[in-house]
Amino acid sequence: MLKDAVKTIGNLIDKQGVSFISSVGNDGFPYTKAMLPPRKREGIKTFYFTTNTSSMRVSHYLKNNKACIYFCDKRFFRGVMLKGIMEPLEDAKSKKMIWQEGDTLYYPKGVTDPDYCVLKFTAESGRYYANFHSEDFIIE
């Protein structure tokens, strides 16, 4: 049994420089993309990422909000997959919440750039792998 899942998984996530997000495409197949780490997380339940409003991923989530995010620690060969719902957010409050200095490199018009949006992921369950063992868990 995974002891203190929130702490163990949170530590794994916080140490990764890359995260992977998956969406369901219009053809019904999964699409996975490497991303920068989440800008903000609330436990292991809610995660916030930045992306382009015009991205293929946003169009997928608007049609089918089922999603998966994955983090892996290649040094110790362990990882966690979280399954849940992804919501593209374009409201000013959400955009300001995770905006960082230097984001104009990606969004030249600043925090109000129409091509800047926030992806909010809400996890429902997950699967943790470490020491040649996988374990499913529910997130409440």
C-alpha atoms as one frame of an Amber mdcrd trajectory, in Angstrom:
protein
   0.000   0.000   0.000   1.295   3.453  -0.927   1.990   5.384   2.287   1.220
   9.111   2.283   0.369   9.186  -1.423  -0.072  12.964  -1.582   3.411  13.600
  -0.195   5.184  10.832  -2.143   3.533  11.660  -5.459   3.731  15.425  -4.886
   7.491  15.180  -4.312   7.929  13.134  -7.480   5.933  15.692  -9.504   7.741
  18.728  -8.081  11.157  17.367  -9.084  10.336  16.814 -12.764  11.245  19.273
 -15.502   8.814  17.728 -17.966   5.232  16.562 -17.707   3.124  14.697 -20.240
  -0.512  15.424 -20.987  -2.868  13.299 -23.044  -6.115  14.043 -24.799  -8.578
  12.072 -26.904  -8.406  13.153 -30.532 -11.261  13.561 -32.968 -10.372  10.126
 -34.338 -10.857   8.524 -30.892  -7.155   7.841 -30.391  -5.019   9.179 -27.526
  -2.612  12.061 -28.179   0.255  12.688 -25.751   2.461  15.750 -25.559   5.456
  16.737 -23.437   4.854  19.982 -21.547   6.599  22.190 -19.053   5.732  21.247
 -15.465   2.436  22.518 -14.079   2.585  26.145 -12.958   0.519  25.385  -9.894
  -0.812  22.309  -8.175  -3.202  21.775  -5.289  -2.183  18.489  -3.707  -2.419
  15.795  -6.345  -5.993  16.728  -7.265  -5.739  19.965  -9.291  -3.036  21.112
 -11.706  -2.692  24.250 -13.857  -0.705  24.387 -17.113  -0.215  27.133 -19.708
  -0.837  26.560 -23.400  -1.921  28.208 -26.627  -5.655  28.638 -27.073  -5.161
  27.740 -30.744  -3.465  24.411 -29.936  -4.769  21.073 -31.103  -4.896  19.942
 -27.481  -7.356  22.707 -26.499  -9.649  21.750 -29.388  -9.544  18.126 -28.174
 -10.438  19.079 -24.585 -13.324  21.275 -25.720 -14.849  18.248 -27.495 -13.864
  15.567 -24.965 -12.516  16.680 -21.590 -11.240  13.248 -20.534  -7.512  13.515
 -19.939  -4.455  11.980 -18.406  -1.235  13.519 -17.091   1.981  11.640 -16.419
   5.168  12.372 -14.524   8.209  10.119 -14.476  11.393  10.072 -12.469  13.788
   8.358 -14.854  16.597   8.289 -12.272  14.679   5.946  -9.957  12.413   4.492
 -12.685   9.137   5.447 -11.056   6.147   7.374 -12.275   2.589   8.408 -11.730
  -0.335   8.619 -14.112  -3.319  10.726 -13.091  -6.649  10.352 -14.862  -9.342
  13.018 -14.848 -10.850  16.034 -16.571  -9.051  18.886 -18.379 -10.725  22.294
 -18.701  -9.374  25.081 -20.912  -9.808  28.373 -18.984  -9.668  31.790 -20.608
 -10.902  34.019 -17.767  -8.630  36.844 -16.595  -8.379  35.558 -13.005  -7.063
  32.119 -14.057  -4.660  33.608 -16.587  -3.223  36.069 -14.055  -2.944  33.364
 -11.395  -0.253  31.411 -13.257   1.316  34.116 -15.446   5.088  34.388 -15.026
   7.722  36.841 -16.093   9.052  35.739 -19.468   5.749  34.326 -20.709   5.669
  37.017 -23.383   8.147  34.793 -25.250   5.175  32.479 -25.907   2.329  34.996
 -25.611   3.618  38.318 -27.037   0.472  40.276 -26.153   0.906  39.506 -22.461
  -1.541  38.065 -19.975  -4.481  39.241 -22.102  -3.146  37.551 -25.265  -6.120
  35.754 -26.854  -3.808  32.838 -27.711  -2.912  32.297 -24.027  -5.058  30.024
 -21.908  -4.845  27.874 -18.815  -5.437  24.149 -18.715  -6.961  23.076 -15.413
  -6.664  19.361 -14.743  -8.744  17.747 -11.996  -7.643  14.227 -11.104 -10.084
  11.484 -10.163  -7.739   8.506  -9.897  -4.203   7.454 -10.573  -1.661   4.716
 -10.927   1.744   4.855  -9.245   4.719   2.744 -10.323   7.857   2.155  -8.233
  10.073  -0.799  -7.290   8.627  -3.060 -10.018   5.122  -2.622  -8.620   2.069
  -0.626  -9.753  -0.771   0.532  -7.543  -4.101   2.134  -8.455  -5.598   4.766
  -6.173  -8.615   7.101  -5.986  -8.204  10.842  -5.412 -10.823  12.500  -3.260
